[in-house]
Each structure stands twice: as C-alpha cells, then as structure tokens.
Amino acid sequence: MTTRYETLPLPETYREAFGVEPPDTRGERYVKPRKPGFFIRAVAPPLGTPGSEPTDVPPGDAESIAGADPDVGPDAAPDAEGVPRLARELVHAQWGLVPHWVKSASDGRLRAPKLVNARSETVSTATPFREAWLKGQRCIVPMAAFFEDDWRSGKAVPTRIARVDGLPMGAAGLWARWTGPEGEELVSYTVLTVNANSHALIHRYQPPGSEKRMPALLNEGAYGAWLSARPEKAREFMRQYPANWLLANPVESKADKGPPAFL
C-alpha cells in the first residue's frame, strides 16, 4: 500500500508528459494522506459535438465542460473516426477520497488516510469508491516516484521507486467531490492499486506476510483511453507495471525536505 509519493519537480513536465497546464507552484514535494496533491481528469467537449454523450465521458466541472478545448493534450487529435478526444485539466485536491455521503468535511478528512488507495479488484463494489467508479470519475495521478518500506533487514527502510529512465509516472485513480450542507466543497482523489505478490520488484517490499500492492501505473499511450473508457473496459488497465522499467533506491528519511515551489 503506497502512502507517500513524490510530485513532479519541473513545471513543464506536466505539459510535456500529460498535456495539461502546470500549476503555479509545486506545492509539497512529498504527498502524504490528507495532504494536497494534483490529479488530471478529462474535460468533456460541449454537448452536441461528436463523442459528447454522457455515457462516453467522465463528468467534470460545468464551467470546464463549457470551455473545453479538444486540442489540448498530446493525444488530443481526432481519432480514426474523426471524433475529438477529451481535453484534460489539472486539479488541486486532497489525497484520500471523501465519499459524497460523509456528514462533514472533518469526518471526510478523518476517513481520508484509509482511502488514499483503492483496491482495483473491489473498487466497483466497495462503498467508498463504487459511485466514483461507476460514474467514470477516473483520473491520472502524476508522480515522480512512490515510496515503499523494505523490511528484509528486519526494520523498515524507506525506498524510492521510480522509472529507470527518470520520466514521470501516471497512476490510475478516482476523484470525488463532497458538498456540505452550507455549500462548502472538498475535492479529493485516490490511487488505484493492483496485487504485486508476483511482481519481481515490489514483492520485496511492505511488511512481511502482507499482501503486496502497487499503484496501477499506466503506459503513456494509455492515458487518454483510461480517462474515456467505459466502466466495463476500465478494468483492462489494472495490471502490474513491468519490473524492468522501475528502479528502487533506499532513502535516508521519510521526512519532507522538499521546497514549497518549483525550482
């Protein structure tokens, strides 16, 4: 279970890798439960354009839908049938999903640490995540690396896991919007995970005897398809990321040491 990850170090990487405008500031370098991070979601084209049927696209903000630009993003060109692909937007939100049915924002924040990850095998039936999954509220969580504990020495050794080539990773996720009785809002997200007991790298990490889990990392070419797939097809993206594409390095401390803004 991943409970800490590292955000992208350079602003231009958001545009180059994910086709979204970067944030003004990096925010916290290391994101932990209940802390703010970023996710990327699809923005639907205006109703009446090809591919704009509600069953085909995940919902977004009404104002974003009205101003959607189908030319945003590295894979935003029309597909083989001439249907515009979905634009994308970067959203600042809390890591740790807050279901719509919680009674207060404080209740949602208390639940958040247990809802930073969603098991892909049960996401369509688990009460906290079912609605977001069925409504197609899928997202991509951009990260430079994620962290796991190596217990092989008998004590937890924090380990940074990143791509071998140093490029950013996009983890599959879900997002939700909680609205309180006074109209207050809290946008949040969770990272989907897959079983990693047989993964050549991840099986070494996490507490002994526990089931090994890893984020459902997406291939770059699958970003658009993940965001626009129907729920029955979305499970096809829930698979292990190749071990030979990842590199693990122990780190000195879990303490946040990163700068508050982009370098």
CORPEUR-V188886 format. One record per helix or strand. SS is the DSSP state (2 for helix, 1 for strand). FROM is the first residue (numbers start at 1). LEN is the number of residues. If there is no record, write none. Layout:
SS	FROM	LEN
SS	FROM	LEN
This chain:
1	4	3
2	12	7
1	30	3
1	36	8
2	62	5
1	87	9
2	105	11
1	117	3
2	130	5
1	138	6
1	145	6
1	157	7
1	169	11
1	185	11
2	202	3
1	205	1
1	213	3
1	217	2
2	220	9
2	231	7
2	243	3
1	246	5
